[in-house]
């Protein structure tokens, strides 16, 4: 799958996503783009998954009818996130078009 990392997503997750192509939003110049425009651009570019740390995206954007799957990390702190790479990879592998999933990552 083609996976887009939003600006707050730790880049260290990428090596755990074996078999997927990961692109960071800033590589495309999309790091300052609003969520609605980011979702539109990502879908137009063929991305299948958006991995973000923005827990409010489901309230700010209408995700109905989207082709892209949105995965939200419940925590963005790398020292904690790195302990849950398996859960994140499982969520990416299970992503379905138009889906929304929050990947639970304990604060500690």
N, C-alpha and C positions, 0 to 999 in steps of 0.2 A: 504494500500500500504506500501511497504517497502521503506523508505526514508533515503537517506544518506546525512548527513550534511558535506559539505566540511570544511576545517579547519577555514575559516573565517566567517562561518555562526553562528550567535548568538544562543547559546543553549537554550536561553529563549523562542525561537519560538516553541520548541517541545510540550509543554503543549497545545498549540493552535491547534495542528494537531490531533484532536480527531479521533480515529478509525484507525490511522496509527501507524506503528512501526518506530521509529526514531533511527538511529545509527549514531554516530559521527565518522568521518574518523579516528580520533586518537585512538578510541576504537579498531579499526582493525589494527592499525599501518600504516595507509595509509595517515597520515597527511603530510608527506614529499614526497609523490609519485607525479610524474608529471601528468598533466591532462589526457593525453592519456592513461597512465597506470591505472590511477584511474578509468576512464570510463570503461576500459576493466575489471578490477577487480570487479567493482560494478555490471556490467552486469553479469559476471560469478557467482557472489554471489546472484543473483536474485533481486537486487535492481531495483525498478521501477522508482524512482525519485532521481535526484541529485540536492540538493539545495546548491547553491554556490553564492559567491559574486564576482567571477571572470568574469568581463564583457567582457574580451577578449577571453573567451573560444570558442565562435562561430567562431572566426577568427583563433585561434590556432589549432583547432581540426576539422576534418571532421565529422560532426554529421549525415551525410546521412547514412541511414541504421541502425542506433542505435536502440536498444530496449528500452533503458533508456530515460526518459524524463528529460531534463535539464531546471531547473528554476533558473534564475539569479536575485538576489536581487540588485536593483539599488543603495541601500544604506546599509551599514552594521553597522551603529552606533546604538547600542541598544536603547538609549533614543528616537530615532526617529522610529526605526523599531518596537518597542513595541506598537506604536500607529497605526500600520498597520497590526496587526496580522490577522484580518479578511480577508484582501486582499490576504495575503500570503496563508492562509488556503484555500481560494477559488481557488487560482491558483494550489495548490497541488491537491485538489479534482478534478479539471478539467484536470489534466495532462494526456496526451495520449502517448503511446509508440512512441519513436522517436521524440517527440515534443521538441520545444525550446520556452521558454517564459521568457520575462523580466518582473519582478514584479516592477512596478513603485512605488518608495517611495520618496516623496519630500525631499529635503535636510533639510527642517524645518517643 
